[in-house]
Amino acid sequence: MPQRTTVRLPATLITQAKRKAAAEGRSLTALIEDGLRQVVSERAPADTAKRIMPPVSTATGGLMPGIDLNETAALQEAEDRDCAARLR
C-alpha cells in the first residue's frame, strides 16, 4: 500500500524534476520512485584499492655485542656513542 510522505527539496530541483517527468509523459511520483529504486538497489563500490605492505627489513643478526635489553644504562650508553659519532 503506497504511503504519503513529505520531502523538502530545493525549488530548482523540483522544477527540473517536474519538467523531466512531463517530457517523459509520467508523474513526478513515478520519476521519484524510479530514482529512489535506482539508488537503493546500487551496491556499495568494492574496495579495489591494492593494499600496500610496509617494507620489511632483510637485516640479519641481533643485538650489538655487549647490549642487554634489560639494562637501560647500556642502551643509553650505546645511543650516546652513536650520537657522538654522528657529531664528529
Secondary structure, 3 states (H helix, E strand, C coil): CCCCCCCCCCHHHHHHHHHHHHHCCCCHHHHHHHHHHHHHHCCCCCCCCCCCCCCCCCCCCCCCCCCCCCCHHHHHHHHHHHHHHHHC
